[in-house]
Each structure stands twice: as structure tokens, then as C-alpha cells.
């Protein structure tokens, strides 16, 4: 009797272990089941029963037609058939539609053939994990990634990622177009492998500060293209740590070349005379003020020359204002060709001009002024009829006094110009009477 109890397959100990195993199966979040050779369920854990809304007794003997819409869940039967016919294990995604609700569910299913004690095929066993939410998240991430790629490819900015060794980890289409290299060929290459080393060094200044400080850096950067044209960019570079701990930066560089050119143009307009392109009165006076301050600090002297065109009104009256304008432009070009690089020439207004001669004595300035007067007289203005009109100038020069302000210096120079006019024009006055 004792031996019979020992050999009983359903002894209390074995039953306990079986119940414990069932309990484990029922507590898991995966779907566990077995099917016979005809695809009918022979066992399912609690997760499957709750999904189908039935008991194990109600489930046993039924196939998938009672629970799934097989018209849209055909890969389910195809997978079962492959396991049973080819006697192979499979692991793949299955998309199933629940018959009761029409709900789409996605599973990662592992299915294997089962054999009886004699080695005969008896059915299959399967473990399916519901990855529906995971697939939805994956789809949303893929959609967001695609959207991000579209944005990055079409945004009007150069966007890139680099590591601390200046190697590109990402580059959008704008960067690819700028460098003339496909984006995939930019990855893992350094700036100096793609552009001139001198240009690369300029870009590394902001890059290095990002890695040194761990803080956002922003500033203007320049690049010179293959034709020698200068391009200006406003760059914002942000530190970013990759999941593996690699420090990187994300850069956004916007082309501000047109803005820079406009800014330069506006600056030129603010300091230049619109007719002659010489410095205007306001900017000239600012430069003279700075020069006088420097003279006072370093005990230097400079000379201010004020001049105008002799009988300029007669040119306008006889030839018209357009030719008068042309005469002023011509005069500016002629005088500029005589002056030194450090000398500053400006149109003060009308036909009046002024020249600042820095760090110059009155004697040296007088010699320069005389050469200037003669060169102007020897460079006549071409007339529309092919003739020429000789232009002459009168000039007054003064040397600055210690601590003198611009208003006083200009007034004295203007007085010397008046003396040159009184002396008969076409001359230079450099001494006060």
C-alpha cells in the first residue's frame, strides 16, 4: 500500500508542486497556453482566461475562431501551422484582433512544438507578451523622430552635434549643403577634416568653452568659403550628456551674413557722406575729439586743415548742380590720392572739406597742403562736351594747442581759411595774422 501511494502521480506532494506551478503561471503578466494538433486549447493561464472572458473548462476544446477575428489575425494561424508542420520554435510579433471588441493587440509570441513521452508530436505551447503599448510608444517615437528629421532638414539653421574631440555626431541637411559633403560622410569627422584648419580653429573657441564651463555659449562666428567670401553666423552651443556619459554639444548656427552686411551698410551710412563717400561731419568731429584726447595724454600735436572750392557757385550756375556734385566727388578722389593712410578726409558740408593730420607739425602739414593744392589744380574736371574745368582750392591750417577742444580748433582753422580767401584764393594759409 505504501509503494502504491509512493507511485501515485497525484500524491499530495506532487499535487502541491503542481498547484504551486499553476499559481506561478497565473500570477505572471504573460499569456501562457497549450494547443493540440488541431489548434484547440488544452491549457491557458489566468491571463489568457481574463483576456477571453471565460473559464478554463469553457476554453478547452475551442480554437482561435471563438476569440480572434482570424480574417485580420491570419499570422496567428500561420505561425501555429509553421510550428506544427515544420516542428520548429518561432519567436516573432503577432497582430491579433479580439473578436468581442475588435481591439487590435500586438504580442511578442514564442511558440514551440510539444511531444508526448513517446516522442510523438502532441501540440504546441506558447508564451505571448502584450507589447501593444510598447508598439504605440515606439510608433509615436518613430513619428516624432521623422517629424524632427523633417524639421531639422528644413529649418533655416545649421544644426549639429559634436563631441569634445570636435567630431561630428550629427549634422542636418543645412550643414551638409554648407560643407558640400553628404551628412553620413560628416559623422565621426572633425571640422579640420572638412574645412580649412584656420576656419576650424575659429569654431573651436566656442566649442571648447562649452566643454570647459559646461554652460551654454553664444557668439558670432565667421567662415570663409572657397571663393574667399566671408560668411557670418550667430551660434548657440548647448552642453548635452549622452546616455553613455559622453559629453557633447548641440549647436545651432544661423547665417547672419545679410544682417551683418546691412549692419555694416548702416554703419557706413552713419559715418559716410552720401555723395562723396568720404567721412561725414559728425563722424569727423568724433574722430578729432578722440585724437585731441590722445594728444593731451601723450603730449602730441596734430594739424586740422579746412578747405573749400574756389568759386564753386559759378560751377553750379554755369554747368548745373549734377556737374557740381560730380566736381565734389572728383575733388574727394583727387585729394585722397595725395593724403597719407593715417590722414582723415571728410566732407563737412556743401563744398567745404576738412582733413585731420595726426601727429604732424604745422610745417610738415603746410608742405602737404601745398602739394595737395597743386595736385588739385593739375587734375581738371572733365566736362560733358569733352572740355575740362580747372578746379582750385583754398585751405587754412592750424596746429592744436595743449588741452584745446575741437570747437576752438575748428574755429581757428576756419579763420585761416577766411584769410586764404582774402589773400586771393588758390592758396594755403597756415599762420594767424
C-alpha positions as CSV (number, residue, x, y, z in Angstrom):
1,X,0.0,0.0,0.0
2,X,2.9,2.3,0.9
3,X,4.5,1.6,-2.5
4,X,1.2,2.3,-4.3
5,X,1.0,5.7,-2.5
6,X,4.6,6.4,-3.4
7,X,4.0,5.8,-7.1
8,X,0.6,7.6,-7.3
9,X,1.2,10.5,-9.8
10,X,-1.3,12.6,-7.9
11,X,0.3,12.2,-4.5
12,X,-0.1,15.2,-2.1
13,X,3.5,16.3,-2.7
14,X,3.2,16.2,-6.5
15,X,-0.3,17.9,-6.3
16,X,1.2,20.6,-4.1
17,X,4.0,21.3,-6.6
18,X,1.5,21.3,-9.5
19,X,-0.7,23.8,-7.7
20,X,2.3,25.9,-6.9
21,X,3.4,25.9,-10.6
22,X,-0.1,26.8,-11.7
23,X,-0.1,29.6,-9.2
24,X,3.1,31.0,-10.7
25,X,1.7,30.7,-14.2
26,X,-1.5,32.5,-13.1
27,X,0.4,35.3,-11.4
28,X,2.6,36.2,-14.4
29,X,1.7,39.1,-16.8
30,X,2.3,37.0,-19.9
31,X,-0.2,34.8,-21.7
32,X,0.7,31.0,-21.4
33,X,-1.2,28.3,-23.3
34,X,-1.0,25.0,-25.0
35,X,-2.8,23.7,-28.0
36,X,-3.4,20.2,-29.6
37,X,-2.5,19.2,-33.1
38,X,-5.8,20.7,-34.4
39,X,-5.1,24.1,-32.8
40,X,-7.6,23.6,-29.9
41,X,-6.7,25.0,-26.5
42,X,-5.8,22.4,-23.9
43,X,-4.5,24.8,-21.2
44,X,-4.2,28.5,-20.6
45,X,-3.2,30.5,-17.6
46,X,-5.3,33.1,-15.8
47,X,-4.1,36.0,-18.0
48,X,-5.5,34.2,-21.1
49,X,-8.8,33.4,-19.4
50,X,-9.3,37.0,-18.4
51,X,-8.5,38.2,-21.9
52,X,-11.1,35.8,-23.4
53,X,-13.5,36.3,-20.5
54,X,-14.1,32.6,-19.9
55,X,-13.1,29.7,-17.6
56,X,-10.5,27.0,-18.4
57,X,-13.3,24.5,-18.8
58,X,-15.0,26.8,-21.3
59,X,-11.8,27.4,-23.2
60,X,-10.6,23.8,-23.5
61,X,-11.5,22.3,-26.9
62,X,-12.0,25.6,-28.6
63,X,-9.7,27.1,-31.3
64,X,-8.9,30.7,-32.0
65,X,-12.0,31.3,-34.1
66,X,-14.0,31.8,-31.0
67,X,-11.7,34.6,-29.7
68,X,-9.9,36.3,-32.5
69,X,-11.1,37.8,-35.9
70,X,-9.0,35.4,-38.0
71,X,-9.7,37.4,-41.2
72,X,-7.3,40.1,-39.8
73,X,-5.3,37.8,-37.5
74,X,-4.1,35.4,-40.1
75,X,-0.4,35.4,-38.9
76,X,-1.6,33.7,-35.7
77,X,-2.7,30.5,-37.6
78,X,0.2,30.7,-40.0
79,X,2.6,30.7,-37.0
80,X,0.9,27.8,-35.4
81,X,0.9,25.9,-38.6
82,X,4.7,26.5,-39.1
83,X,5.4,25.2,-35.6
84,X,3.4,22.1,-36.0
85,X,4.3,21.3,-39.6
86,X,7.9,22.1,-39.5
87,X,8.4,21.3,-35.9
88,X,10.4,24.4,-35.2
89,X,10.3,27.0,-32.5
90,X,9.4,30.6,-33.5
91,X,9.7,34.0,-31.8
92,X,8.0,36.9,-33.6
93,X,5.4,39.6,-33.4
94,X,1.7,38.7,-33.8
95,X,-1.0,41.2,-34.5
96,X,-4.4,40.0,-33.3
97,X,-7.9,41.5,-33.3
98,X,-10.1,40.5,-30.4
99,X,-13.4,39.2,-31.7
100,X,-15.5,40.6,-28.8
101,X,-14.3,44.2,-29.1
102,X,-12.4,44.5,-32.4
103,X,-9.5,45.8,-30.4
104,X,-6.1,45.5,-32.0
105,X,-3.4,43.9,-29.8
106,X,0.2,43.2,-30.6
107,X,2.1,40.3,-29.0
108,X,5.6,39.0,-28.9
109,X,5.0,35.3,-29.1
110,X,7.3,32.4,-28.6
111,X,5.8,29.1,-29.7
112,X,7.4,25.6,-29.6
113,X,6.3,22.1,-30.6
114,X,5.3,19.7,-27.7
115,X,6.0,16.0,-27.6
116,X,4.5,13.1,-25.6
117,X,6.5,10.6,-23.6
118,X,7.0,8.5,-26.7
119,X,8.4,11.4,-28.7
120,X,5.3,12.0,-30.8
121,X,4.2,15.5,-31.6
122,X,1.3,16.3,-29.4
123,X,0.7,20.0,-30.0
124,X,2.4,23.3,-29.2
125,X,3.0,25.6,-26.2
126,X,3.2,29.3,-26.3
127,X,4.1,32.4,-24.3
128,X,2.8,35.7,-25.6
129,X,3.7,39.1,-24.1
130,X,1.4,42.0,-24.8
131,X,3.6,44.7,-26.4
132,X,0.7,46.8,-27.7
133,X,1.6,49.9,-25.6
134,X,5.3,49.4,-26.3
135,X,4.5,49.4,-30.1
136,X,2.3,52.5,-29.7
137,X,5.2,54.3,-27.9
138,X,7.6,53.0,-30.5
139,X,5.3,54.3,-33.3
140,X,5.0,57.7,-31.6
141,X,8.7,57.9,-31.1
142,X,9.3,57.0,-34.8
143,X,6.7,59.6,-35.8
144,X,8.4,62.2,-33.6
145,X,11.8,61.2,-34.9
146,X,10.6,61.6,-38.5
147,X,8.9,64.9,-37.7
148,X,12.1,66.1,-36.0
149,X,14.2,65.0,-39.1
150,X,11.8,66.9,-41.4
151,X,12.1,70.0,-39.2
152,X,15.9,69.7,-38.8
153,X,16.3,69.2,-42.6
154,X,14.2,72.2,-43.5
155,X,14.8,74.7,-40.7
156,X,16.8,77.7,-41.8
157,X,19.7,77.0,-39.5
158,X,22.8,74.7,-39.3
159,X,22.2,72.2,-36.6
160,X,24.8,69.7,-35.5
161,X,26.2,67.7,-32.5
162,X,29.9,67.3,-31.7
163,X,31.9,65.5,-29.0
164,X,34.8,67.1,-27.0
165,X,37.2,66.0,-29.8
166,X,35.4,68.1,-32.3
167,X,34.0,65.1,-34.1
168,X,30.5,65.4,-35.6
169,X,27.9,63.1,-34.2
170,X,25.0,64.6,-36.1
171,X,24.6,67.2,-38.9
172,X,21.4,68.3,-40.6
173,X,21.0,68.9,-44.3
174,X,21.9,72.6,-44.0
175,X,25.3,71.6,-42.6
176,X,25.7,69.1,-45.4
177,X,24.9,71.7,-48.0
178,X,27.3,74.2,-46.4
179,X,30.2,71.7,-46.4
180,X,29.3,70.1,-49.7
181,X,29.6,66.6,-48.1
182,X,26.7,64.1,-47.6
183,X,25.6,64.0,-44.0
184,X,26.6,60.4,-43.5
185,X,30.2,61.3,-44.5
186,X,30.3,64.1,-42.0
187,X,29.7,61.8,-39.0
188,X,32.8,61.0,-36.9
189,X,34.9,63.5,-38.8
190,X,36.4,66.6,-37.3
191,X,35.9,70.2,-38.5
192,X,39.5,70.4,-39.7
193,X,38.9,67.4,-41.9
194,X,36.1,69.2,-43.7
195,X,37.2,72.8,-43.8
196,X,40.4,74.8,-43.6
197,X,42.3,74.4,-40.3
198,X,42.2,78.2,-39.8
199,X,38.4,78.2,-40.0
200,X,38.1,75.2,-37.8
201,X,40.2,76.8,-35.1
202,X,37.8,79.8,-35.0
203,X,34.8,77.4,-34.5
204,X,36.6,75.6,-31.7
205,X,36.8,78.7,-29.5
206,X,33.1,78.5,-28.6
207,X,33.1,74.7,-28.6
208,X,35.9,74.5,-26.1
209,X,34.2,77.0,-23.8
210,X,31.1,74.7,-23.7
211,X,33.2,71.7,-22.6
212,X,35.3,73.8,-20.2
213,X,32.3,75.5,-18.4
214,X,29.5,73.1,-19.0
215,X,27.4,76.1,-19.9
216,X,25.6,77.4,-22.9
217,X,27.8,79.6,-25.1
218,X,26.6,82.0,-27.8
219,X,28.5,84.3,-30.2
220,X,29.3,85.4,-33.7
221,X,31.4,83.1,-35.9
222,X,32.9,83.5,-39.3
223,X,33.7,81.2,-42.2
224,X,35.5,81.9,-45.4
225,X,34.2,80.0,-48.4
226,X,36.2,78.5,-51.3
227,X,35.8,81.8,-53.3
228,X,37.1,83.9,-50.4
229,X,33.8,85.3,-49.3
230,X,33.3,85.9,-45.6
231,X,30.1,84.5,-44.1
232,X,28.9,85.4,-40.6
233,X,26.9,83.1,-38.2
234,X,25.2,83.6,-34.9
235,X,25.9,80.3,-33.0
236,X,24.3,79.0,-29.8
237,X,26.0,75.9,-28.4
238,X,24.5,73.9,-25.6
239,X,26.1,71.1,-23.5
240,X,24.4,67.8,-23.7
241,X,25.3,64.5,-22.0
242,X,24.6,61.3,-23.9
243,X,23.1,58.3,-22.1
244,X,26.5,56.6,-22.1
245,X,28.1,59.5,-20.3
246,X,29.8,61.1,-23.3
247,X,29.8,64.9,-23.1
248,X,28.7,66.6,-26.3
249,X,27.3,69.9,-27.5
250,X,24.4,70.7,-29.7
251,X,25.0,73.7,-32.0
252,X,22.5,75.9,-33.8
253,X,24.2,78.3,-36.2
254,X,22.1,80.8,-38.2
255,X,23.5,82.6,-41.2
256,X,23.5,86.4,-40.4
257,X,25.7,87.4,-43.4
258,X,23.0,89.6,-44.9
259,X,22.2,91.1,-41.5
260,X,25.9,91.7,-40.9
261,X,26.2,93.4,-44.3
262,X,23.2,95.5,-43.6
263,X,24.6,96.5,-40.2
264,X,27.9,97.4,-41.9
265,X,26.0,99.3,-44.6
266,X,24.0,101.2,-41.9
267,X,27.2,102.0,-40.1
268,X,28.8,103.3,-43.3
269,X,25.8,105.4,-43.9
270,X,26.1,106.8,-40.4
271,X,29.7,107.8,-40.8
272,X,29.9,108.5,-44.6
273,X,28.8,111.3,-46.7
274,X,26.2,110.0,-49.2
275,X,27.6,112.0,-52.2
276,X,31.3,111.6,-51.9
277,X,31.6,108.5,-49.6
278,X,34.0,110.5,-47.5
279,X,33.5,110.7,-43.8
280,X,30.7,113.0,-42.7
281,X,30.8,116.0,-40.4
282,X,29.5,114.2,-37.3
283,X,31.9,111.2,-37.5
284,X,34.9,113.5,-38.4
285,X,34.3,115.6,-35.3
286,X,34.1,112.5,-33.1
287,X,37.5,111.3,-34.5
288,X,39.0,114.7,-33.9
289,X,37.8,114.7,-30.3
290,X,39.4,111.3,-29.7
291,X,42.6,112.5,-31.4
292,X,42.8,115.6,-29.2
293,X,42.4,113.5,-26.1
294,X,45.2,111.2,-27.2
295,X,47.4,114.2,-28.0
296,X,46.8,115.5,-24.5
297,X,47.7,112.2,-22.9
298,X,50.9,111.7,-25.0
299,X,51.9,115.3,-25.5
300,X,51.5,115.1,-29.3
301,X,50.3,117.7,-31.9
302,X,48.0,117.4,-34.8
303,X,47.0,119.7,-37.6
304,X,43.5,120.5,-38.8
305,X,43.0,121.7,-42.4
306,X,39.8,123.2,-43.5
307,X,39.4,123.9,-47.3
308,X,36.7,124.7,-49.9
309,X,36.4,125.0,-53.7
310,X,37.1,128.4,-55.1
311,X,34.1,130.0,-56.7
312,X,32.1,126.7,-56.5
313,X,28.8,128.6,-57.1
314,X,30.0,129.5,-60.6
315,X,30.3,125.8,-61.5
316,X,26.7,125.1,-60.4
317,X,25.4,128.2,-62.1
318,X,27.1,127.5,-65.4
319,X,27.0,123.7,-65.6
320,X,24.2,122.8,-63.3
321,X,24.1,121.0,-59.9
322,X,24.7,117.5,-61.3
323,X,28.1,118.6,-62.6
324,X,28.6,120.4,-59.3
325,X,28.1,117.1,-57.5
326,X,30.5,115.5,-59.9
327,X,33.1,118.1,-59.1
328,X,32.8,117.4,-55.4
329,X,33.2,113.7,-56.0
330,X,36.2,114.3,-58.3
331,X,37.8,116.6,-55.7
332,X,37.5,114.0,-53.0
333,X,39.1,111.3,-55.1
334,X,42.0,113.6,-56.1
335,X,42.7,114.7,-52.5
336,X,42.5,111.1,-51.2
337,X,45.3,110.1,-53.7
338,X,47.7,112.6,-52.1
339,X,47.0,112.1,-48.4
340,X,48.7,109.6,-46.1
341,X,46.9,106.5,-44.9
342,X,46.7,107.9,-41.4
343,X,45.1,111.2,-42.6
344,X,41.4,111.6,-42.3
345,X,39.4,113.4,-45.0
346,X,35.8,114.4,-44.6
347,X,33.2,116.5,-46.3
348,X,31.9,119.0,-43.8
349,X,29.0,120.3,-45.9
350,X,28.4,122.0,-49.3
351,X,31.8,122.4,-50.9
352,X,33.7,122.5,-47.6
353,X,36.1,119.8,-46.6
354,X,38.3,119.1,-43.6
355,X,41.4,117.0,-43.1
356,X,42.9,115.8,-39.8
357,X,46.7,115.2,-40.0
358,X,47.5,113.2,-36.8
359,X,50.9,113.5,-35.1
360,X,52.0,116.2,-37.6
361,X,53.7,119.6,-37.2
362,X,52.4,122.7,-38.8
363,X,55.4,123.0,-41.0
364,X,55.0,119.4,-42.4
365,X,51.3,119.9,-42.8
366,X,51.8,123.1,-44.8
367,X,54.1,121.3,-47.2
368,X,51.5,118.6,-47.6
369,X,48.7,121.2,-48.1
370,X,50.7,122.9,-50.8
371,X,51.2,119.6,-52.7
372,X,47.5,119.0,-52.3
373,X,46.6,122.4,-53.8
374,X,48.9,121.9,-56.8
375,X,47.6,118.4,-57.4
376,X,44.0,119.5,-57.4
377,X,44.8,122.4,-59.8
378,X,46.6,119.9,-62.1
379,X,43.7,117.5,-62.1
380,X,41.0,119.3,-64.1
381,X,37.3,118.1,-64.0
382,X,36.2,116.5,-67.4
383,X,33.2,118.2,-68.8
384,X,30.4,116.5,-70.9
385,X,31.4,118.3,-74.1
386,X,35.0,116.9,-73.8
387,X,36.5,120.1,-72.4
388,X,37.9,120.4,-68.9
389,X,37.4,122.7,-66.0
390,X,40.3,123.6,-63.7
391,X,39.4,123.5,-60.0
392,X,41.3,125.3,-57.3
393,X,41.0,125.2,-53.5
394,X,41.8,127.5,-50.6
395,X,42.9,126.0,-47.3
396,X,43.5,127.1,-43.7
397,X,45.7,125.1,-41.3
398,X,46.2,125.2,-37.5
399,X,48.1,123.2,-35.0
400,X,46.3,122.1,-31.9
401,X,47.1,123.8,-28.6
402,X,47.6,121.9,-25.3
403,X,44.2,120.9,-24.0
404,X,42.3,122.6,-26.8
405,X,38.8,121.4,-27.6
406,X,37.5,120.7,-31.2
407,X,35.2,123.7,-31.3
408,X,38.1,126.1,-30.7
409,X,40.5,124.2,-33.1
410,X,37.9,124.2,-35.9
411,X,37.1,127.9,-35.4
412,X,40.8,128.8,-35.7
413,X,41.1,126.7,-38.9
414,X,38.1,128.3,-40.4
415,X,39.6,131.7,-39.7
416,X,42.7,130.7,-41.5
417,X,40.6,129.6,-44.5
418,X,39.0,133.0,-44.5
419,X,42.5,134.5,-44.6
420,X,43.3,132.3,-47.6
421,X,40.2,133.6,-49.4
422,X,41.1,137.2,-48.6
423,X,44.6,136.6,-49.9
424,X,43.2,135.9,-53.4
425,X,42.1,132.2,-53.2
426,X,44.0,129.2,-54.6
427,X,46.4,129.3,-51.7
428,X,47.2,127.9,-48.2
429,X,47.1,129.9,-45.0
430,X,48.9,128.4,-42.1
431,X,49.7,131.3,-39.8
432,X,47.3,133.6,-38.0
433,X,47.6,137.2,-38.7
